[in-house]
Amino acid sequence: MGLMLGVCGLAVTRLDLPRFNWGSAALLLSLSAALTAMEMTARNFKRHHQLMLTQQQEMQRLALVAERTTHAVLILDAQQQVVWLNQAFERMTGYAQIEVIGKTLSGLLHSEQSDPVNAMRRRAALDDGRGIRLETLCHSKGGEPYWLDQDVQPLRNEDGTLTGFIVVQSDITEQVSQRLQLAAVLAALPVGVVVQSESGEIVQSNPTGQAVLGLSQDPVLGITANDPQWRAVHEDLSTFEPSEHPAIRTLRTGRALNGQTMGMVLPSGDLRWLIVNTQPLTDAFGASAGVVSCFVDVTEQHTQQQLLSLTVESAGVGTWQWDIPQSRLSCNERFASMLGYLPSEITQDSNTWVAQVHPQDRPGWLAAVHANWGDEERPYQYELRIQHRDGHWVWVLANGTVVARTPDGKPQRMCGIHLDISESKNMELQLRQRALTDGLTQLPNRLAMLEQIEANIILACSDEQFQFAVLFLDLDRFKQINDTLGHSAGDELLRQVASRLQALLNERMAEPDSRQCKLTAARLGSDEFVVLMESIVSAEQVEQLAQRVIESLCQPFDLGQHVVHSSASVGIVLSTQSQQSAENLLRDAEIAMRAAYQIGLGRHVVFEPAMHLRAARAMEMESDLRTALTTNQLFVVYQPIMSFASDRALGVEALVRWRHPTRGVVYPNDFIPLAEETGLIVPLGRLVLERACAQFSHWQRSLGTWAPQMISVNMSRAQLSEPGMANVVAQVLQTFDVAPGQLQLEVTESLAAQDATVQDSLRALKALGVSLALDDFGTGYSSLSCLHQLPIDTVKIDRSFVSHAQTSEYHRVLIEATIRVAQALGLSTVAEGIETIGEADLIRSLHCDKGQGYLYSRPLEAHDFDRWINASAQPALLC
């Protein structure tokens, strides 16, 4: 029986109510009503359908929805002790159900020490029988900290008697981290930043903004543009209409504003003058979500403007007068010095001044001037760049208006001022530069590279002689290095890669044949880099650079305590091959990079349109594999593992195959990498484990003493990274009545030295009693000296060593050393890939325990293995 449990609009896992002896059906209905009310509160539902269900229907409904929640749910009795929990709580905290039942909430969350204030609030609410919702810092069973959104509500009988509590909690660690990161960024900005909601209320501000506005954090929040405790004014001190406030204008029009001058009368009575930039905010669906305002305090400059009427020259403001009919412009000393001239060196020809305005600013500036000429109510104010005497550009804020007209309205004379705003503009430029720079390597980031590629596409479309190319780099084995040595080592490796790239590009541009070629390196993210080559001459020139990049990155990297080797796979796309968009061009370059990776490490490949077809085929195979998982196309084959001592099959290794409806039998090398890349390896691995254990259990009953003693199943990193993998394995073993010691899980040697999550899973499996084998030993990062550090029982020597053992002294000695070290550690050994009697005799002579390979048998389907084992039972047919 069950009961509908509407908590925060979510379903909770199956609740078996009778064992709690909660009393009457009336109490159950009371619980349902209370939980449904909580659902309406948490989701802010405006309405709720009252469902007239019988008690039995209501209980069935809870059982149905209680099995699908992703939120942790607990139910406490009136004494605040846990009487029920769902599986999500076990996954979230690491506690098993048996460890939780009968415990109190505070004891489980370890929040008394980590968050004592909220722990006290929660305890007080529980003692008073009240509901409470809070964010609190907790620790899991293993000691890992995490943040919870915790909703605790009381459960009562119809007569109001408290019967217990229900607790719904969600892991919000990521959201809390994001809030803290955003707060740190805002705190570091040297300009004032204010974020307002769609309704105009301030919802966030940084310390600089609070200092400029003369308010602390609490008084700032919730204030709107027309709040009576402050006032925004124009240059003439007239009050801004609420609708004309820069932030409100942006909210109304959806357009950003730049360089808006505004005075703010603060609560203290002080008047501060600000230059304000606004930018609309949108949500993920493009809808307006508010506005962000950035402002610089320019009160001092504005004070100088006010003093201009008293002492213009001492104010430090550039002033000018323009005789429009005569095309003559005069200015003061400050205006001249702003641009690096003496007053006597200033030309009065206004056309010369027009020519000194930056070409990109000139059209907009002239339009603003002419707008004021046509309508004096439209003030002339514009930010523009004027060329300094030494050639650099000076940002100025120009303000002015027509002060004399002819009787028919034609402008005769215009006056105004120039403010040097280079510092604030440089600050804006720095902020933009930070937004376009990768923080780890200081190279341009993905956004910056996309902008550069788009600019090159536009240029190539207008000039058919212009060509460019993009090289997409991905570091080979970076993930293994990062996971094995730690993220700090991985970060240092990326910094060194960026340094080498930059040095190589600088060196290349200095060479005579490449001085016209501009080279730019960028980091897209993770271990992906891009090199943009502009003004290239030929494809050979691009391939030569790609090869030099590969050679540079093949050199050892000194990471302090470790020296590592890596390489790069490079995909090349030429502008003649792909010009649809920057994103498409990067996509094609990445496709070429993946093609290079597939043919071997340290290679480069030039993109070809046919690669799109191969990529499409990969997507098709992924779709087919998803179908195969649900349509019984995947099947398991079994290869015997022979004992050299008894010449019997002591175990079998389970291997997966795919019987595709059109391709026939597909072998693991053709689809396992795809399964790992797409995440399908987890359900695929579960399928193989279940079928292998089911078949092994059948053999125990049908083959008697000739049944294999152990079943070996491969385990991927993705499976070992899944929370609670040991519990999954235990459940499968119990389902098929297989003892833990009869199951051996095989992991690759590079996987065995992976991150903490993998190590935790391996230790949990080991504690369960499952045997662990180190597969393909000799091909990864482990060495004989670190075998004792791994939680393994068996070492499987890779077939590449076995196949060379008869002809290579190096391989034979390595096999012998591996066997001796394993014996000293109490580990068993298995030689893989034995195909000849000579190989078997050599491995046997080296005292290896077991062998596996085509000499004994190919992998067999279950019914074929039955015949093989029966034949093996006859001494004359053994092996």
CORGIBEL-V320593 format. One record per backbone hydrogen bond with DSSP energy under -0.5 kcal/mol. CO is the residue of the C=O (numbers start at 1). NH is the residue of the N-H. E is the energy in kcal/mol with one decimal. If there is no record, write none. Layout:
BEGIN
co: [CO:CO]
nh: [NH:NH]
e: [E:E]
END
This chain:
BEGIN
co: [1:4:5:6:6:7:10:12:13:14:15:16:17:18:24:25:26:27:28:29:30:31:32:33:34:35:36:37:38:39:40:40:41:49:50:51:54:55:56:57:58:58:59:60:61:62:64:65:72:73:74:75:75:76:77:80:81:82:84:86:86:87:88:89:90:93:96:96:97:97:100:103:104:105:106:106:109:110:111:115:116:117:118:119:120:121:122:123:124:125:125:126:132:134:136:136:138:140:144:146:147:147:148:148:149:150:150:151:152:153:155:155:157:161:163:164:165:166:167:168:169:170:170:172:173:174:175:176:177:178:179:180:181:182:183:184:185:186:192:193:194:195:195:196:197:201:202:204:206:207:208:209:210:210:216:217:220:223:224:227:231:232:233:234:238:241:241:242:245:246:247:248:249:250:257:260:262:263:263:264:264:265:266:270:270:272:273:274:274:275:276:277:278:279:281:281:283:287:290:291:292:293:294:295:296:296:298:299:300:301:302:303:305:306:307:307:311:312:312:313:318:319:320:321:321:322:322:323:323:324:327:328:330:332:333:334:335:336:336:337:339:342:342:343:348:348:349:349:350:351:352:353:353:354:356:358:358:359:361:362:363:364:365:366:367:368:369:370:371:375:377:379:380:382:382:384:385:386:388:392:393:394:395:395:396:396:397:398:399:400:401:404:404:406:410:412:412:413:413:414:415:416:417:418:419:419:421:422:423:424:425:426:427:428:429:430:431:432:433:434:436:437:438:443:444:445:446:447:448:449:450:451:452:453:454:455:456:457:458:459:463:467:467:468:469:470:470:471:471:472:473:474:475:476:477:478:479:480:481:482:486:487:488:489:490:491:492:493:494:495:496:497:498:499:500:501:502:503:504:505:506:508:511:512:514:516:518:520:521:522:522:525:527:528:528:529:530:531:531:532:532:533:534:538:539:540:541:542:543:544:545:546:547:548:549:550:552:557:557:559:562:562:564:567:569:570:571:572:573:574:574:581:582:583:584:585:586:587:588:589:590:591:592:593:594:595:596:597:603:605:608:609:609:610:611:612:613:614:615:616:617:618:619:620:621:622:623:624:625:626:627:627:628:628:628:633:635:637:638:639:640:641:641:642:642:643:648:648:650:650:651:652:652:653:654:655:657:658:658:660:664:666:667:667:668:668:671:672:673:674:675:675:675:679:680:681:682:683:684:685:686:687:688:689:690:691:692:693:694:695:696:697:698:699:699:703:704:710:711:712:713:716:717:719:722:724:725:726:727:728:729:730:731:732:733:734:739:740:740:742:743:744:745:746:747:748:749:751:755:756:757:758:759:760:761:762:763:764:765:765:766:771:772:772:773:773:774:774:775:776:777:783:784:786:787:790:793:794:795:795:796:797:798:798:799:801:801:802:804:804:807:808:809:810:811:812:813:814:815:816:817:818:819:820:821:822:823:828:829:830:830:831:833:834:836:837:838:839:840:841:842:843:844:849:849:850:851:852:853:853:860:861:862:863:864:865:866:867:868:869:871:873:874:874:875]
nh: [17:6:7:8:39:10:7:68:67:16:17:19:20:21:28:29:30:31:32:33:34:35:36:37:38:39:40:41:42:43:44:45:44:51:52:53:58:59:60:61:4:62:63:64:65:66:67:68:169:86:167:83:84:165:80:105:77:102:75:89:90:91:92:93:94:141:99:100:100:101:103:82:108:109:110:111:139:114:115:119:120:121:122:123:124:125:126:127:128:129:130:129:152:150:138:148:146:143:140:138:172:173:136:150:170:134:152:168:132:166:163:164:160:157:78:155:76:153:74:151:72:149:172:176:177:178:179:180:181:182:183:184:185:186:187:188:189:189:295:206:293:203:204:291:200:197:222:195:210:211:212:213:214:215:220:221:223:202:227:230:265:240:263:237:234:244:245:245:249:250:251:252:253:254:278:276:274:233:265:266:272:231:269:266:272:264:298:262:276:296:260:294:257:292:289:290:286:283:281:196:279:194:277:192:275:298:302:303:304:305:306:307:308:309:310:311:315:315:317:316:418:332:416:323:330:324:414:327:328:327:350:323:321:336:337:338:339:339:341:340:389:345:346:346:329:350:352:353:354:355:356:356:357:357:387:361:362:363:365:366:367:368:369:370:371:372:373:374:375:378:379:381:400:384:398:396:358:394:391:388:395:386:421:422:384:398:419:382:417:380:415:412:413:409:406:324:325:403:404:322:401:320:399:318:397:421:425:426:427:428:429:430:431:432:433:434:435:436:436:437:445:439:442:438:523:449:450:451:452:453:454:455:456:457:458:459:460:461:462:463:466:535:536:575:533:472:573:473:531:571:529:569:478:567:481:482:483:484:485:486:490:491:492:493:494:495:496:497:498:499:500:501:502:503:504:505:506:507:508:509:510:511:514:515:517:518:534:532:444:524:530:528:475:524:525:473:522:471:533:520:534:469:518:542:543:544:545:546:547:548:549:550:551:552:553:554:555:559:564:561:559:564:557:476:474:605:472:607:470:577:578:585:586:587:588:589:590:591:592:593:594:595:596:597:598:599:600:600:570:572:611:612:613:614:615:616:617:618:619:620:621:622:623:624:625:626:627:628:629:630:630:631:631:633:634:659:657:655:860:653:642:650:651:644:851:647:643:650:709:710:641:654:712:639:714:637:635:660:666:664:660:658:670:671:671:672:675:676:677:678:679:680:681:682:684:685:686:687:688:689:690:691:692:693:694:695:696:697:698:699:700:701:702:703:704:706:707:652:744:654:746:720:721:722:725:728:729:730:731:732:733:734:735:736:738:737:742:743:771:711:771:713:773:715:775:752:753:754:759:760:761:762:763:764:765:766:767:768:769:770:769:745:793:794:747:775:777:796:749:779:798:786:787:789:790:792:828:774:797:830:777:832:801:802:803:804:805:805:807:808:809:812:813:814:815:816:817:818:819:820:821:822:823:824:825:827:826:795:850:797:832:852:835:855:840:841:842:843:844:845:846:848:847:644:645:831:642:834:856:857:638:865:866:867:868:869:870:871:872:873:874:875:877:878:878]
e: [-0.6:-0.7:-1.2:-0.6:-0.9:-2.4:-1.3:-0.6:-0.7:-0.5:-1.2:-0.5:-2.2:-1.6:-1.2:-2.2:-2.2:-2.5:-2.2:-2.3:-2.3:-2.6:-2.3:-2.0:-1.8:-1.9:-1.7:-2.0:-2.7:-1.8:-0.7:-1.4:-0.7:-0.7:-0.6:-1.4:-2.8:-2.2:-2.3:-2.4:-1.1:-1.6:-1.7:-1.8:-2.3:-2.7:-0.9:-1.7:-2.6:-1.7:-3.0:-3.3:-1.3:-2.0:-2.3:-0.6:-2.5:-3.1:-2.4:-0.7:-1.1:-2.4:-2.3:-2.4:-2.2:-3.4:-1.1:-0.8:-1.2:-2.2:-2.7:-2.9:-1.2:-1.6:-1.2:-0.6:-2.2:-1.0:-2.1:-2.1:-2.4:-2.1:-2.7:-2.4:-2.5:-2.1:-2.5:-2.5:-1.8:-0.6:-3.1:-1.0:-3.3:-3.0:-0.5:-2.7:-2.2:-1.7:-2.6:-3.0:-2.3:-0.5:-2.1:-0.7:-2.0:-2.3:-0.5:-2.6:-2.8:-2.8:-3.4:-1.3:-2.0:-2.3:-0.7:-3.0:-3.2:-2.4:-2.6:-2.9:-2.0:-2.7:-0.7:-2.4:-2.5:-2.4:-2.2:-2.4:-2.6:-2.5:-2.4:-2.1:-2.3:-2.6:-2.3:-1.5:-0.9:-0.6:-2.3:-1.8:-3.0:-2.9:-1.5:-2.1:-1.8:-3.0:-3.2:-3.0:-2.3:-2.4:-2.4:-2.3:-0.7:-2.1:-1.5:-1.8:-1.9:-2.4:-1.6:-1.5:-3.2:-3.0:-2.7:-1.9:-3.3:-2.1:-0.7:-0.9:-3.1:-2.2:-2.2:-2.4:-3.0:-2.7:-3.1:-3.5:-3.3:-2.6:-0.5:-0.9:-2.6:-1.3:-2.4:-3.1:-0.6:-3.3:-2.9:-2.5:-0.6:-2.0:-2.6:-3.0:-1.1:-2.4:-3.2:-0.8:-2.1:-2.6:-2.8:-2.9:-2.1:-2.4:-3.1:-2.1:-2.3:-0.7:-2.5:-2.4:-1.8:-1.7:-2.0:-1.7:-1.3:-0.5:-1.3:-2.5:-0.7:-0.9:-0.7:-0.6:-3.1:-1.7:-2.0:-0.6:-2.4:-1.1:-1.9:-0.9:-1.9:-0.9:-2.4:-3.2:-2.4:-1.8:-3.0:-2.1:-0.7:-1.1:-2.5:-1.3:-2.3:-1.8:-0.5:-1.3:-2.4:-0.7:-0.7:-1.3:-2.4:-1.8:-0.9:-0.8:-0.5:-1.2:-2.2:-1.1:-2.0:-0.6:-2.6:-2.7:-2.0:-2.0:-2.2:-2.8:-1.9:-1.6:-2.0:-2.1:-1.7:-2.1:-1.0:-0.8:-2.1:-0.5:-3.3:-2.8:-2.8:-2.8:-1.7:-3.6:-0.5:-2.3:-1.8:-0.7:-2.3:-0.7:-2.1:-2.4:-2.4:-1.4:-2.1:-3.3:-1.5:-2.7:-2.4:-1.9:-0.5:-2.5:-1.4:-3.1:-2.2:-2.4:-2.4:-1.7:-2.9:-0.9:-2.6:-3.1:-2.0:-2.3:-2.8:-2.6:-2.4:-2.5:-2.9:-2.5:-1.8:-1.1:-0.5:-1.2:-2.2:-0.5:-2.4:-3.5:-2.2:-2.4:-2.7:-2.0:-2.1:-2.7:-2.5:-2.1:-2.0:-2.5:-2.3:-2.1:-2.8:-2.0:-1.4:-1.8:-1.5:-1.0:-1.9:-2.7:-3.0:-0.5:-2.2:-0.6:-2.3:-2.7:-2.3:-2.4:-0.9:-0.6:-2.0:-3.1:-2.8:-2.2:-2.8:-1.5:-1.9:-2.8:-2.1:-2.3:-2.1:-2.2:-2.3:-2.3:-2.4:-2.3:-2.4:-2.6:-2.6:-2.4:-2.6:-2.6:-2.4:-2.3:-2.5:-2.5:-1.1:-1.2:-1.9:-0.8:-1.3:-0.6:-2.9:-3.2:-0.8:-0.5:-2.9:-2.6:-1.5:-2.0:-1.3:-3.4:-2.6:-2.7:-0.5:-2.1:-0.6:-2.4:-1.0:-1.0:-2.4:-2.3:-1.5:-2.3:-2.3:-2.0:-2.5:-2.3:-2.5:-2.3:-2.3:-1.0:-0.9:-0.8:-2.3:-1.2:-3.2:-0.5:-3.0:-2.7:-1.8:-2.1:-3.3:-3.7:-2.6:-2.0:-1.1:-2.2:-2.5:-2.4:-2.4:-2.2:-2.3:-2.2:-2.2:-2.0:-2.5:-1.8:-2.1:-2.4:-1.9:-1.0:-0.6:-0.8:-2.6:-2.6:-2.4:-1.6:-0.6:-1.4:-2.5:-2.5:-2.3:-2.1:-1.9:-2.2:-2.8:-2.2:-2.2:-2.5:-2.7:-2.1:-1.8:-2.6:-1.7:-0.5:-1.3:-0.9:-0.5:-1.2:-0.8:-2.7:-2.9:-3.0:-2.9:-2.4:-0.5:-1.5:-1.5:-0.5:-2.2:-2.1:-2.8:-1.1:-2.0:-0.9:-3.2:-0.5:-3.0:-2.0:-0.6:-3.3:-2.4:-1.2:-3.8:-1.4:-2.9:-1.8:-2.1:-0.6:-1.5:-3.5:-2.4:-2.5:-2.2:-2.1:-0.9:-0.9:-1.7:-1.1:-2.1:-2.8:-2.1:-2.1:-2.3:-2.4:-2.4:-2.5:-2.7:-2.3:-2.3:-2.4:-2.6:-2.4:-1.8:-2.4:-1.9:-1.2:-2.2:-2.9:-0.6:-1.8:-1.6:-1.8:-2.8:-3.4:-2.6:-2.0:-1.7:-1.2:-1.1:-1.7:-2.5:-2.4:-2.2:-2.2:-2.6:-2.3:-2.5:-2.0:-2.5:-0.9:-1.9:-1.6:-0.6:-2.5:-2.4:-2.7:-2.6:-2.7:-3.3:-1.9:-0.6:-1.7:-2.3:-2.7:-2.1:-2.5:-2.4:-2.3:-2.4:-2.4:-2.4:-1.4:-0.8:-1.8:-1.0:-2.8:-3.5:-1.7:-2.5:-0.8:-0.5:-2.9:-1.2:-1.7:-1.6:-1.4:-1.0:-1.3:-1.5:-2.1:-2.2:-3.1:-0.6:-2.3:-2.6:-2.1:-1.3:-1.4:-2.8:-0.5:-0.7:-0.9:-0.9:-2.5:-0.5:-2.2:-2.8:-2.2:-2.3:-2.3:-2.7:-2.4:-2.4:-2.2:-2.6:-2.5:-2.4:-2.3:-1.5:-3.5:-1.2:-2.4:-1.7:-2.8:-0.5:-2.0:-0.5:-2.4:-2.0:-2.9:-2.2:-2.5:-2.5:-2.1:-1.1:-1.7:-1.8:-2.2:-0.5:-2.2:-2.8:-2.2:-1.3:-2.2:-3.3:-2.5:-1.9:-1.4:-2.3:-2.9:-2.1:-2.3:-2.3:-1.2:-1.3:-0.7:-2.1:-0.5:-0.9]
END
